[in-house]
Amino acid sequence: MNPILRPATAADYPAVLALNLEAEALMSPMDEPRLAMLDRQSAYHRVVCDGHAVIAFLIALDQTADYDSPNYRWYRQRYPRFLYIDRIAVAASHRARKLGGLLYADLFAFARERGFDSVAAEFYIEPFNEASSRFHARHGFAEVGTQWVADGKKRVSLQIAPVTTQ
């Protein structure tokens, strides 16, 4: 496989929605209107393709977005400038092929080129998402806070990585 990384387009929406649905237990649900809104507000929205098939995506917003996510709002209240990873998903059929790392490396290069100091992300710690915890640690993220979400059913670890570490 020779993955192709490129900017997302509206034609990718069905595949992005399918990938989000496949990983919905680990992130927020998303329908097409929400995806269109996130795409419009995103600073970064790219997909990874295997041939013509979209097999991964990442959406990130900067501090200027008008976004209702409690996690995004947490960062916006505390950091003057950042890139926030709203969601990343890799097709189950293509996991363990370093596609998440490919997207993160590209995002950090994007952040460096645009003068961002930090990248923000979160993952569930109740219930614990061990794979995401290890993945983020490998990419230089460290916990800067926690909060309960989903009506108190889930708790997230709020993470920051300095752009210079990548």
Kinemage of the C-alpha trace (Angstrom):
@kinemage 1
@onewidth
@group {chain A} dominant
@subgroup {mainchain}
@vectorlist {calphas} color= white
{ca met a 1} P 0.000 0.000 0.000
{ca asn a 2} L 1.218 3.465 -0.928
{ca pro a 3} L -1.035 5.835 1.062
{ca ile a 4} L -1.918 9.199 -0.442
{ca leu a 5} L -2.502 12.098 1.947
{ca arg a 6} L -4.580 14.962 0.560
{ca pro a 7} L -7.054 17.685 1.565
{ca ala a 8} L -10.587 16.408 2.116
{ca thr a 9} L -13.376 17.414 -0.251
{ca ala a 10} L -17.160 17.214 -0.022
{ca ala a 11} L -16.958 14.089 -2.187
{ca asp a 12} L -15.162 12.407 0.742
{ca tyr a 13} L -18.023 13.026 3.189
{ca pro a 14} L -19.670 9.589 2.837
{ca ala a 15} L -16.372 7.816 3.530
{ca val a 16} L -15.490 10.157 6.419
{ca leu a 17} L -18.928 9.600 7.965
{ca ala a 18} L -18.535 5.827 7.603
{ca leu a 19} L -15.102 5.929 9.294
{ca asn a 20} L -16.491 8.101 12.088
{ca leu a 21} L -19.376 5.682 12.599
{ca glu a 22} L -16.973 2.735 12.711
{ca ala a 23} L -15.025 4.444 15.534
{ca glu a 24} L -17.989 6.158 17.230
{ca ala a 25} L -17.407 4.388 20.550
{ca leu a 26} L -14.157 6.371 20.830
{ca met a 27} L -15.413 9.747 19.591
{ca ser a 28} L -18.534 11.835 19.135
{ca pro a 29} L -21.260 10.942 16.651
{ca met a 30} L -21.295 12.997 13.467
{ca asp a 31} L -23.894 13.460 10.740
{ca glu a 32} L -23.437 15.163 7.377
{ca pro a 33} L -24.525 18.675 8.502
{ca arg a 34} L -22.070 18.530 11.421
{ca leu a 35} L -19.291 17.275 9.143
{ca ala a 36} L -19.980 20.112 6.678
{ca met a 37} L -19.819 22.625 9.547
{ca leu a 38} L -16.560 21.147 10.863
{ca asp a 39} L -15.102 21.133 7.363
{ca arg a 40} L -15.966 24.828 6.887
{ca gln a 41} L -14.478 25.764 10.255
{ca ser a 42} L -11.443 23.508 10.091
{ca ala a 43} L -7.909 24.761 9.783
{ca tyr a 44} L -6.897 21.248 8.703
{ca his a 45} L -9.031 18.468 7.226
{ca arg a 46} L -7.152 15.799 5.345
{ca val a 47} L -7.768 12.235 4.307
{ca val a 48} L -5.529 9.261 3.599
{ca cys a 49} L -6.422 7.172 0.562
{ca asp a 50} L -5.514 3.686 -0.567
{ca gly a 51} L -6.119 4.055 -4.277
{ca his a 52} L -9.440 5.891 -4.439
{ca ala a 53} L -10.716 4.626 -1.077
{ca val a 54} L -10.581 6.986 1.916
{ca ile a 55} L -9.123 4.947 4.773
{ca ala a 56} L -8.369 7.645 7.373
{ca phe a 57} L -9.070 11.281 8.173
{ca leu a 58} L -8.180 14.013 10.640
{ca ile a 59} L -10.063 17.242 11.366
{ca ala a 60} L -8.409 20.043 13.363
{ca leu a 61} L -9.622 23.529 14.239
{ca asp a 62} L -7.733 26.565 15.453
{ca gln a 63} L -8.706 28.931 18.244
{ca thr a 64} L -10.923 31.052 15.958
{ca ala a 65} L -13.569 28.376 15.306
{ca asp a 66} L -17.141 28.823 16.484
{ca tyr a 67} L -17.509 25.321 17.872
{ca asp a 68} L -19.734 23.980 20.644
{ca ser a 69} L -17.549 21.072 21.780
{ca pro a 70} L -16.925 21.263 25.548
{ca asn a 71} L -13.384 20.001 25.021
{ca tyr a 72} L -12.635 22.600 22.351
{ca arg a 73} L -14.125 25.332 24.597
{ca trp a 74} L -11.897 24.165 27.472
{ca tyr a 75} L -8.774 24.822 25.359
{ca arg a 76} L -10.132 28.077 23.980
{ca gln a 77} L -10.574 29.420 27.519
{ca arg a 78} L -6.952 28.608 28.417
{ca tyr a 79} L -4.791 28.881 25.303
{ca pro a 80} L -4.537 31.928 23.033
{ca arg a 81} L -3.407 30.000 19.935
{ca phe a 82} L -3.587 26.273 19.223
{ca leu a 83} L -4.648 23.572 16.788
{ca tyr a 84} L -7.299 21.296 18.246
{ca ile a 85} L -7.649 17.751 16.930
{ca asp a 86} L -11.384 17.256 16.907
{ca arg a 87} L -11.287 13.753 15.526
{ca ile a 88} L -9.125 11.215 13.756
{ca ala a 89} L -10.187 7.825 12.467
{ca val a 90} L -8.475 5.002 10.616
{ca ala a 91} L -10.404 2.196 8.953
{ca ala a 92} L -10.311 -0.993 11.031
{ca ser a 93} L -8.998 -2.796 7.941
{ca his a 94} L -5.968 -0.462 7.852
{ca arg a 95} L -5.038 -0.096 11.520
{ca ala a 96} L -1.497 -0.842 12.692
{ca arg a 97} L -0.112 0.605 9.438
{ca lys a 98} L 1.049 3.891 11.004
{ca leu a 99} L -1.624 5.964 9.234
{ca gly a 100} L -2.480 7.818 12.454
{ca gly a 101} L 1.208 8.676 12.782
{ca leu a 102} L 1.273 9.842 9.155
{ca leu a 103} L -1.648 12.198 9.819
{ca tyr a 104} L -0.120 13.494 13.070
{ca ala a 105} L 3.266 14.119 11.416
{ca asp a 106} L 1.533 16.044 8.636
{ca leu a 107} L -0.572 18.015 11.138
{ca phe a 108} L 2.499 18.977 13.171
{ca ala a 109} L 4.300 20.084 9.979
{ca phe a 110} L 1.204 22.149 9.113
{ca ala a 111} L 1.249 23.654 12.631
{ca arg a 112} L 4.962 24.512 12.390
{ca glu a 113} L 4.523 26.174 8.983
{ca arg a 114} L 1.755 28.374 10.401
{ca gly a 115} L 3.495 29.297 13.645
{ca phe a 116} L 1.359 27.369 16.124
{ca asp a 117} L 3.003 26.615 19.462
{ca ser a 118} L 0.820 23.701 20.483
{ca val a 119} L -1.555 20.997 19.344
{ca ala a 120} L -4.454 19.968 21.584
{ca ala a 121} L -6.219 16.625 21.752
{ca glu a 122} L -8.125 14.472 24.198
{ca phe a 123} L -8.977 10.847 24.750
{ca tyr a 124} L -11.208 8.928 27.113
{ca ile a 125} L -9.753 7.920 30.450
{ca glu a 126} L -13.093 6.658 31.790
{ca pro a 127} L -13.596 4.304 30.057
{ca phe a 128} L -9.859 4.113 29.467
{ca asn a 129} L -8.637 4.198 25.872
{ca glu a 130} L -5.215 2.670 26.393
{ca ala a 131} L -4.256 2.644 22.706
{ca ser a 132} L -4.951 6.370 22.382
{ca ser a 133} L -3.050 7.076 25.599
{ca arg a 134} L 0.052 5.294 24.268
{ca phe a 135} L -0.314 6.891 20.811
{ca his a 136} L -0.514 10.421 22.208
{ca ala a 137} L 2.414 9.863 24.578
{ca arg a 138} L 4.535 8.759 21.589
{ca his a 139} L 3.656 12.040 19.865
{ca gly a 140} L 4.739 14.263 22.752
{ca phe a 141} L 1.345 14.930 24.357
{ca ala a 142} L 0.986 15.463 28.090
{ca glu a 143} L -2.097 15.895 30.239
{ca val a 144} L -3.045 19.468 31.137
{ca gly a 145} L -6.469 18.714 32.620
{ca thr a 146} L -9.445 16.366 32.717
{ca gln a 147} L -13.190 16.801 32.486
{ca trp a 148} L -16.395 14.782 32.447
{ca val a 149} L -18.384 14.756 29.194
{ca ala a 150} L -21.375 12.920 27.705
{ca asp a 151} L -23.630 13.857 30.620
{ca gly a 152} L -21.077 12.562 33.110
{ca lys a 153} L -20.707 9.153 31.460
{ca lys a 154} L -17.172 9.649 30.131
{ca arg a 155} L -14.070 11.450 31.333
{ca val a 156} L -11.398 12.815 29.009
{ca ser a 157} L -7.737 13.547 29.465
{ca leu a 158} L -7.073 16.965 27.928
{ca gln a 159} L -3.663 16.880 26.275
{ca ile a 160} L -1.205 19.393 24.783
{ca ala a 161} L 1.880 18.731 22.669
{ca pro a 162} L 4.376 21.452 21.835
{ca val a 163} L 4.816 21.755 18.093
{ca thr a 164} L 8.606 21.788 18.416
{ca thr a 165} L 8.693 18.157 19.655
{ca gln a 166} L 7.652 16.717 16.323
